[in-house]
Amino acid sequence: MTLLYDIAKAYMALCSFKCKQSIKFFNSLSYHHYNTSWILCQVGKAFYESCQFRKAAAVFANVRKLDPYKVEDMDIYSTTLWHLHKESDLAYLTHEMIDISRQCPQTWCVAGNCFSLQKEHDDAIKFFQRALQVDPSFAYAYTLLGHEYSLIGELDKSQKLFKDAVYADSRHYHAWYGMGMIYYKQEKFDWAEVRFKQAFAINPSSSILLCHIGLAQHAQNRSDEALTTMESAIKLDPNNILCQYHHAAMLYAIGEYEKALSGLEKLKKTASRESLVYYMIGKIYDKLNQPHLAFMNYSEASHLDPKGQNNAIKEEINRQYLNERNDNGANDNGIGVLDAVLEQDPDNDNSNFSETDEAE
């Protein structure tokens, strides 16, 4: 009975998205009980929900060794590999899953993620649709399909799929988040805030969700409220680079240049290879009338991003925080900064700003 109680306690913590607590409880189990595929899957999901994708992937890899025919939760494993850009691992997992079972929605979600990572969006959509044909009640497939349609600009289809996911599982916070993202892209910032808050009500441990609430508030010119929200997000997860970056950018927007610079200099120590950090520091030094230091940081930003992959995001930073326009004199569409969410890098779980729109 003690064993069942300990497992139930850990699982309840996971269902409440108290991931650190859940991992701690699972780790307290004996070696014999801990090293089972079901327990390890729960630990992997806890790491995944905490955005510790490298640790999640390592745990799920152990699951594959212990139980190579396991299907349940392999969709989550595939999304973990998607975030880590592990194309070969994801392709191999897809091959294995198709060999194991073609009658499970998880198999087709894995295949969809595989093609999504390769930016083969049409094929990814077909596989996610296949998952729903196999099991129309599988909420995660609706969400993955919704994100895929969002990536190709089919926002109405995407929004409908997120709503379908919520109908299938009202506690599926990823879908509420997805709806918020669509509203944000459509510049319906008040509705975006509502949906992000609904997601956060389900998962109050997510600093990323709280960060998005702050971004929606800032887009509605509620800067003081947005700053307070962002500070709460940082307290929730002091290591979250995304929250730190947007907090500094908001300070810049209201003219608190010294405070913004202080925050970015600290951030530079943990995100030393992020061009956007140096770009924003350069902007601040421009405002502080220190052109030499501004030039140094602009140069470093260019060195870190020689191909200009972040140019669209920089234009949106100018529009969103710096009240500037792009080279054509027209405002951007309002999605760049929000799309610059963290996608964990394989070499550092908290280092990479990159353009994505998924919190799968």
N, C-alpha and C positions, 0 to 999 in steps of 0.2 A: 504493500500500500504506500509506503514511503516513496518508492521509486515512481509510482504513478502520480503521486502528489508533486514530486519535484519536476517531472516532465510537464504536467499540467500547468504548473506555476510558470515555467519557462515559456510554454506555448501561449499562455494567456498574455504574457508580457509582449511576445512577438505580435500577437493579434492586435494589441493596443499600441503597436509601433514604439514600444519602449525597448529599442534594439540592444542597447548596451546592457540593460538589465537582463534581457533574454539570453544574450550570449554568456553572461556571467553565470546564470542559472544552469544553462546547458553544460558549461565547462565544469560545473560542480559534480556532474554525473561521473560514475566510474568509467574507466577506460573501455571496459567491455560494453557498457551500454551507450557510451558516447559514440563509439565507432560503428554505428549502424547507419544505413543509408537514409532512413527517415530523419533521424536526429541531425545528421550532417546537412541534410537539405534545409532544415529549419535554421541551422546556423548560417548556411550560405545565404538564405533569404534575409536574415538579420543583417549580415554584412552588406548585402545588396541594397537594402532599404537605407542603410547608413551611408551609401555611396562609397563604400570601401570595396571597390570592384576587384582589385587584385586579390584581396583576401577571400572574397566571395568566389572568385574563379578557382582559387587553390582548393577551397573546400569542395566545390562541385566536381573538380577533377578527381578528388578522392572518392566521391560518391560513384563516379563512373568506374573506378577500379574495384570498389566493393560490390557494386550492383550494375554491371554493364548493360542490363536489359531494362533498367529503370526508365520510365517515361515521365512520370509526375515530376513537375518542377524543372524539367529540362528546358522549358520555354524561358524561365527566369535565367537559367544558365546561359542560354543563347543571347539574351539581352545584355547580360554581363560581358560576354565576349564582344558584343557589338560596341559597347562603350569603350572597351579596351582596344578596339580595332584589330582583333585577332582573327584575321580572315581565314588563315589555314586551319586554325582550331575550330572555327565555326563551320567551315566547309566539311571537315571530318566528322563533326558532331551531326551535321545534317545527313551525311551518308549513313552513319550508324543508325540514326533515328528512323530513316526510311526503311532500312533493313529490318528494324525491330517491329514497327507497327505503322501502317498507313491509315489506321482507323482511329487514331488519337489526334485531337486538335493540337496538342503540344508539338507533334512532329512537323506539322505544316507551319506553325509559328516559328519553329527553329529554322525551317527552310526560308521562310519569309525574311527573317532577320539576316540570314546569310546573303540573300540577294539585295536587301536594303543596304547592307554595309558596302556592297560593291556598286551601289547607286543604280542598280537595275530595278527601278521602281515599279515598272509594269509587271515584271515577274514576281516581285515581292508582293504586290497587291493580289495577284492570282493565288499565291500560296496562302496569304491571310484569309482570302475568301474561301479557299478550300478548307481551312480550319473551321470556319463558321458553318460550312456545309456539313462537316462531320459532327459538330456540336454547336447548334445555334445559341446555346446558353453560356458559351465560354466567353466571359467578359473581357479577358485579356486580349483575345483575338480582335474584338471590336476596337480596342484601344490602339493596338499596333497598326491596324488597318487605317484608323483615323489619323494617326501620325504620318503614315505613308502618303495618304491623300493630301495632308497639309504640306508635305515637302514638295509636292508638285503643284501646289497652289489651288487645289480643289477644296476650298474652305467650307463650302456648304455641305459637301459630302462628308468631310471630316467632322464637322459639328454634329451631324446626324448620327454618325457612328459613335461618337463619344456619349451622346444621349442614350443610344442603344446599350452601350456598356453599362451605364448607370441603371438602366432598367433591368439588366441582367444581374447586377450586383451594386446595390446603392452605396456600399462602403468601398467601392473601387475608386480610391481617391485619384489615381492616375487619370481617370476619365474626367473628373471634375477639373483637374489641372489642365487637361487638354482643351476643355471648353473655354477655360480662362485664356489660354494661349490664342485660340481662334478669335475671341472677342478683342484681345489686345491687338492682334494683327489688323482687325477691322477698325481699330481706334475707338472701340466701345469700352473705354477704360473703366467706367463704373461697373459694367457687367463683368468685366474681367476680374475686378477686385472681389465681387460677390462670389464668383466661381472659385477663385483662389482661396477665399476664406472658407468655402465649403470643403475644399480639399484639406485645408489646414485643420478644420474641426475634426476630421477623421484621423489625420496624422499630425498631432500637435508637436511632434518631435522633429519635424522637418524644417531646418533653417532655410532650405532652398525655397519652400513654399512661402515662408514668411518674407523672404527676400522679394519674391514676385508680387506679394501684396504691397510691399513698399514701392516697388517700381510702378505699379498701377496707381498708387496714391500720388506719386511724384508726377506722373503723366497728367493727373487732374489738377496740377498746380497746388497740391497740398503738401508742400515741402517739409514743414515742421513735423507733420504727422508721419510722413514718409521716413524722415530721419529717425524718429522714435521707433518706428517699426523695424528699420534696418539695424538699429542698435540692439533691439530685442533679438533679432536674428543672429547677430554676432555673439551675444551672450549665450544663446542656445548652442552655437557651435563656433567657438573662437578661432578655429582653424579654417573656416569656410572663406576661401579666397574671393569667391563671387560677391559675398555680402560685404566684405571689406572694401572691395573695389568700388561697388556702387555707392557705399556710404561715403567714400572719399569724393566720388564724382558729384554726389548731391551737395556736399559741403562746398565744392567748387562752384556749383550752380547758384548758391546763395551768397557767394563772395567771401566765404571763410577759407581763404587760400592757404594760410599757414596750417590750419588744422587738416585741410585736405592733403597738403604736402607731407605732413607728419605721418598720416595714415598710409600714404603711398610709399614713403621711404621704408616703413616697416614691412609693407607688403612686398617690396622689391627683394627683401631678404629671403622670402619663401617662394616668390614667383619671379626668380631672377631672369628667366628666359621668356617672359611675356612682353611682347612688343607694346601691347595696349597700356601697360603700366608706365613704361617709359614715355609713351606718347602723351599720356595725361600729365605726367610730371613736367614734360616740356611745355605744355599749355599753361601750367601754373607758373613756371618760371617766366614765361612771356608776360603774364599778368603782373608779376612781381618786378618787372623791368630788369631782368637778369638774362639778357640774350645769349651770353656765352654758355650758361648752364642749360638754357633751353635748347640751344643747338646741339650740345653734347647728348642730351636725352633723345632728341629727334634722330640724331645719327645712330644711337644705339637701337632705337625702335626700328629704323630702316635696316640695320645690320641683322636684327633678329627676324625680320619679315622681309627678306629681299625681293620676294615675288609679289609682295603687296596683297597677300591673301586676306589681310584684315582691313583693307581699305574701305570696304563697304561698312564695316562696323565702326571705323573711325569717323566716317561721314555721319553715321547715326549718332555717335557720341557728340559730334559738333552740334547736331540739330537738337538732341535731347537735353544735353547739359550745358552746352556752350552758346546756345542761341545763334548758331551760325548756319549757313546754307551750303549746299554742295556746289561743285564747280558750275553746274548748269543753272544755279540761282533758284532751284526748286527744292522744296522740302522733300525728304525721303519719306518712305511709307510707314515709318514708326515702329518697325519690328526689329531693327538691327541690334539695339542694345539688349533687348529682352532675349533675342536669339543668341546672344553671346554668353550663354550659360555654360557652366563647367561641364566638360566632358572629360572624365578622368583619363589621364595619360598612363600608359602601361608602366612608365618609370616613376610616376609620382601621382598618388591619388588626389592631390590637391594642387595641381600646377597649371592646368591647361585651359585657357580661354579659347573656345572654338565655336563656330556657328552651328547650332543645332536647335531643334525645337522639340526635343523629346525628353520626357522624364518618365520613361516607360516603367 
